[in-house]
């Protein structure tokens, strides 16, 4: 992709997503996430009605009578995007690829955060860390993130969500609003997800495509695993084949939903063939 085409694509994404952010999402973003970040302000003497859990035992022991910690809403939060750019997200059967959807979702969230004066950072991952972008403010920084998503050519083809979460936990010590955006074609990351969900305000956005759930009845088709590169022929004209595929996907979706619930992580499911406005609004409403 040459420079001119890249600039044009970044600009198109900005025009579409910034308009949505300004008109629709900024207020919902604020109510869903502002006030969840609380910063220590001061100590004061215990007063009747204060919660026991706010007592600062170190100060209490030093002063000889009870003191509590006072917190206030952080005016400035940090938003971090964990973005899956592995091979499976290069697929798409109708309007757009999963990667295109991930790009737009990232832009909407980033511009919403920018509108609330929050910092935004990102890590782009496959089966390795492809890019790390430290949190900063401003439009030029948001456009850099969009540009990186569009132009990155992953060195890895697989998916390692566990590695991405570990990198995020290592890099971000302070409590952060984090969006993990992926098709979640991976396993073995539930323990790290739970750890990240405890330390940060983590939200999972699962991107899907109609082909993930339902195979078309069109006879023999070559199916290539975009992460391993292996191709196998599948006969989709057989009802049992389509039924087995659909059942396998339902089980996988149920397992993911249960894992997110155990980890205390909110989730939303978004599909390449449907608008993402409503699922995001519903997510923000649940958290507001």
C-alpha positions in Angstrom: 0.0 0.0 0.0 1.5 3.3 -1.0 1.5 6.4 1.2 -1.3 8.2 -0.7 -3.7 5.2 -0.4 -2.8 4.7 3.3 -3.6 8.4 4.0 -6.9 8.1 2.2 -7.9 5.0 4.1 -7.0 6.6 7.4 -9.0 9.7 6.5 -12.1 7.6 5.5 -12.0 5.7 8.8 -11.7 9.0 10.7 -14.6 10.6 8.9 -16.9 7.7 9.5 -15.9 6.8 13.1 -15.4 10.3 14.5 -18.8 11.4 13.3 -20.3 8.4 15.1 -18.2 9.1 18.2 -19.2 12.8 18.3 -22.9 12.2 17.7 -23.6 8.9 19.4 -21.0 7.5 21.7 -19.3 10.3 23.6 -22.0 10.6 26.2 -22.5 6.9 26.6 -18.7 6.4 26.9 -18.6 9.0 29.7 -21.4 7.5 31.7 -20.0 3.9 31.2 -16.5 4.6 32.2 -16.0 8.0 33.9 -16.2 7.7 37.7 -14.8 4.1 37.6 -11.3 5.4 37.9 -10.8 6.7 41.5 -7.6 8.3 42.7 -6.5 8.8 46.3 -7.0 12.3 47.5 -6.2 12.6 51.2 -6.6 11.1 54.7 -9.0 12.5 57.2 -10.3 11.5 60.6 -13.0 8.8 60.7 -16.5 10.1 60.9 -19.7 8.3 61.9 -21.1 6.6 58.7 -17.8 6.1 57.0 -17.3 2.6 55.6 -14.9 0.4 57.5 -13.1 -0.7 54.3 -11.9 2.9 53.8 -9.9 3.0 57.0 -6.2 3.5 56.5 -4.8 1.2 59.1 -1.2 2.5 58.7 -2.2 6.1 59.4 -4.6 4.9 62.1 -1.8 3.1 63.9 0.5 6.1 63.6 -2.0 8.7 64.8 -3.6 6.6 67.5 -7.2 7.0 66.3 -9.1 6.1 63.1 -8.3 7.7 59.8 -9.9 7.0 56.4 -8.7 7.3 52.8 -10.6 9.8 50.7 -10.8 9.1 46.9 -12.0 11.3 44.1 -13.0 10.7 40.5 -10.0 10.8 38.2 -10.5 13.5 35.7 -8.2 11.8 33.3 -8.2 8.1 32.5 -6.2 5.9 30.3 -7.8 3.7 27.6 -5.8 0.8 26.2 -6.7 -1.2 23.0 -5.5 -4.8 22.7 -6.0 -5.5 19.0 -5.8 -9.0 17.4 -4.3 -8.6 13.9 -3.7 -12.3 13.4 -4.5 -14.1 10.1 -8.0 -15.2 11.1 -9.1 -11.6 11.2 -8.2 -11.0 7.6 -11.3 -13.0 6.6 -14.7 -11.7 5.8 -17.5 -12.9 3.6 -19.8 -9.9 3.0 -19.4 -6.2 3.8 -16.0 -6.2 5.4 -13.2 -8.3 7.0 -12.9 -8.7 10.7 -9.8 -6.6 10.5 -11.8 -3.8 8.9 -14.3 -4.1 11.8 -11.5 -4.1 14.4 -10.1 -0.9 12.8 -13.4 0.9 13.0 -14.2 -0.2 16.5 -10.7 1.0 17.6 -11.2 4.3 16.0 -14.7 4.9 17.6 -13.4 4.0 21.0 -10.3 6.1 20.6 -12.1 9.2 19.4 -14.7 8.8 22.3 -11.8 8.7 24.7 -10.2 11.7 23.1 -13.5 13.6 23.5 -13.2 13.0 27.3 -9.6 14.1 27.4 -8.3 10.5 28.1 -5.0 9.0 26.9 -5.2 6.2 24.5 -2.6 3.4 23.9 -2.6 0.2 22.0 -0.9 -3.1 21.4 -1.3 -5.0 18.1 -0.7 -8.7 18.5 -0.8 -12.0 16.6 1.1 -14.9 18.2 3.6 -12.2 19.2 3.5 -8.5 19.9 3.5 -6.7 16.6 3.3 -3.1 17.8 3.2 -1.3 21.1 1.9 2.3 21.2 2.3 4.0 24.6 -0.8 6.0 25.8 -0.9 9.7 24.6 -3.6 12.3 23.9 -4.6 14.1 20.7 -5.9 13.6 17.3 -2.6 13.0 15.7 -1.9 10.1 18.1 -5.3 8.6 17.4 -4.6 8.8 13.6 -1.3 7.1 14.2 -3.0 4.1 15.9 -5.5 3.8 13.0 -2.6 4.0 10.5 -0.7 1.2 12.4 -3.8 -1.1 12.3 -4.3 -0.5 8.6 -0.7 -0.9 7.5 0.7 -3.6 9.8 1.7 -6.8 8.1 1.9 -9.3 11.0 5.0 -11.4 11.2 3.0 -14.0 13.1 0.0 -15.7 11.7 -1.3 -17.4 14.8 -3.1 -15.9 17.9 -1.7 -15.7 21.4 -4.1 -13.8 23.6 -2.3 -14.9 26.7 1.0 -13.3 25.6 -0.8 -10.0 24.7 -2.5 -9.9 28.1 0.8 -10.6 29.9 2.5 -7.8 28.0 -0.4 -5.4 28.8 -0.2 -6.3 32.6 3.5 -5.8 32.6 3.3 -2.4 30.8 0.3 -0.9 32.5 0.6 -0.9 36.3 -2.0 1.8 36.9 -5.7 0.8 36.6 -6.8 1.2 33.0 -9.9 0.9 30.8 -8.9 -1.8 28.4 -10.7 -3.2 25.3 -9.6 -6.6 24.1 -10.8 -6.9 20.5 -10.5 -10.2 18.8 -12.3 -13.2 17.2 -10.9 -15.2 20.2 -9.7 -18.1 18.0 -7.4 -19.2 20.8 -7.3 -21.1 24.0 -5.5 -21.2 27.3 -5.8 -17.6 28.3 -8.5 -17.8 30.9 -6.2 -17.4 34.0 -4.5 -14.3 32.6 -7.9 -12.9 31.5 -9.1 -13.3 35.1 -6.0 -11.5 36.4 -6.4 -8.7 33.9 -10.1 -8.4 34.8 -9.2 -7.9 38.5 -6.5 -5.3 37.9 -8.1 -3.3 35.1 -11.5 -2.4 33.8 -11.4 -4.9 30.9 -14.0 -5.3 28.2 -14.0 -8.0 25.5 -15.3 -7.2 22.0 -15.7 -10.3 20.0 -15.7 -9.9 16.2 -17.4 -12.5 14.1 -18.4 -13.3 10.5 -21.5 -15.2 9.2 -19.2 -18.0 8.0 -18.0 -18.6 11.5 -21.5 -19.8 12.5 -23.0 -21.2 9.3 -21.5 -22.9 6.3 -23.2 -22.3 2.9 -24.6 -25.3 1.1 -22.5 -25.0 -2.1 -20.8 -28.4 -2.4 -17.1 -28.9 -2.1 -15.2 -25.8 -1.0 -11.5 -25.3 -0.1 -11.2 -24.0 3.4 -7.8 -22.5 4.3 -6.8 -22.0 7.9 -5.5 -18.4 7.7 -3.2 -18.9 10.7 -1.6 -22.3 9.7 -1.9 -21.8 6.0 -3.2 -25.4 5.6 -6.1 -26.1 3.2 -8.7 -28.8 3.4 -11.7 -29.6 1.2 -15.1 -29.6 3.0 -18.3 -30.9 1.4 -20.9 -28.3 2.5 -23.7 -30.0 0.6 -24.1 -32.5 3.4 -26.5 -31.3 6.1 -24.6 -33.2 8.8 -21.4 -31.3 8.0 -23.2 -27.9 8.3 -24.9 -29.0 11.5 -21.7 -30.2 13.1 -20.0 -26.9 12.2 -22.9 -24.9 13.7 -23.0 -27.0 16.9 -19.2 -26.7 17.4 -19.5 -22.9 17.1 -22.4 -22.7 19.6 -20.3 -24.7 22.1 -17.3 -22.4 21.6 -19.5 -19.3 22.0 -21.0 -20.7 25.2 -17.6 -21.5 26.6 -16.3 -18.0 25.8 -19.4 -16.4 27.4 -18.9 -18.4 30.6 -15.2 -17.6 30.7 -15.8 -13.9 30.4 -18.5 -14.1 33.2 -16.1 -16.0 35.5 -13.4 -13.3 34.9 -15.7 -10.4 35.6 -15.2 -9.2 32.0 -18.1 -7.5 30.1 -18.4 -8.6 26.5 -20.2 -7.6 23.3 -20.4 -9.6 20.1 -20.1 -7.7 16.8 -20.5 -9.1 13.3 -19.0 -8.0 9.9 -22.4 -8.0 8.2 -24.3 -5.9 10.8 -23.9 -2.3 12.1 -21.9 -2.2 15.4 -23.7 0.9 16.8 -26.5 -1.1 18.7 -24.2 -3.7 20.3 -21.9 -0.9 21.6 -24.7 1.2 22.8 -26.2 -1.8 24.7 -22.8 -2.5 26.2 -22.4 1.1 27.4 -26.0 1.1 28.7 -25.3 -2.0 30.8 -22.4 -0.3 32.4 -23.9 3.2 32.8 
